[in-house]
Amino acid sequence: MVAEEVRRRGHEANLVRIKHVKRPGFLKAARMSIKQLEDVELNNVEADLDMSSADMVVIGGPIFAGNVNPFTRTFLTRAKGLEGKPAGIFICCSSQPDDTIEYIEMLTKMANDRGLQVKGSLVGSTKVKDQYAQLSKAFVEELLTLDT
Ligand SMILES: Cc1cc2nc3c(=O)[nH]c(=O)nc-3n(C[C@H](O)[C@H](O)[C@H](O)COP(=O)(O)O)c2cc1C
């Protein structure tokens, strides 16, 4: 939805899916996430990880067991060309949006540590599924009006 909204506003959006090699079951996913693994195997090609030509990077993924999932973590660890780039982050979760501040802070810190300059965030909570379109619009608007 975020990529669609970026395109709707006349910009190019390159959507890169972070691909796991083998989808873990619930317990394994929780365990991997609690361990805060950031070097799991991904099925992406090298080019997927190269953000050098992007003007902005938007990165996110689901929260598992109170932590940013290991696939998003790994992507952030391996991605190239993040240094100094404006960024947006998003999380997908099932908590009430008001209870997600620590998740957002966690991902913001990880992104900032990798050299990204986080300018906005989005909480995609299943509790507010009916608001995804509206939230995506507001998020993209915030990111695209940064320097104007
Ligand atoms: C192993 C596992 C752990 C999860 N832990 C959390 C959690 O700690 N907090 C939370 O808000 N959501 C948690 N979730 C919900 C996911 O974030 C949610 O499933 C994900 O955002 C995708 O939504 P969907 O299941 O509707 O596709 C967990 C889901 C899984 C599979």
The ligand as a Gaussian input file, in Angstrom:
#p B3LYP/6-31G(d) Opt

LIG

0 1
 C        5.623000     -15.850000      16.219000
 C        4.787000     -14.609000      16.254000
 C        4.948000     -13.714000      17.303000
 C        4.203000     -12.526000      17.350000
 N        4.438000     -11.641000      18.367000
 C        3.804000     -10.431000      18.357000
 C        4.073000      -9.476000      19.387000
 O        4.882000      -9.684000      20.288000
 N        3.400000      -8.309000      19.347000
 C        2.493000      -8.024000      18.370000
 O        1.919000      -6.939000      18.398000
 N        2.222000      -8.909000      17.379000
 C        2.848000     -10.102000      17.363000
 N        2.594000     -11.023000      16.367000
 C        1.622000     -10.671000      15.323000
 C        2.355000     -10.333000      14.034000
 O        3.077000      -9.158000      14.153000
 C        1.323000     -10.299000      12.900000
 O        0.961000     -11.625000      12.698000
 C        1.941000      -9.729000      11.665000
 O        2.035000      -8.361000      11.824000
 C        1.221000     -10.049000      10.371000
 O       -0.133000      -9.907000      10.462000
 P       -1.059000     -11.093000       9.891000
 O       -0.825000     -12.232000      10.840000
 O       -2.463000     -10.558000       9.926000
 O       -0.549000     -11.358000       8.514000
 C        3.280000     -12.228000      16.319000
 C        3.104000     -13.158000      15.270000
 C        3.852000     -14.314000      15.214000
 C        3.668000     -15.261000      14.054000

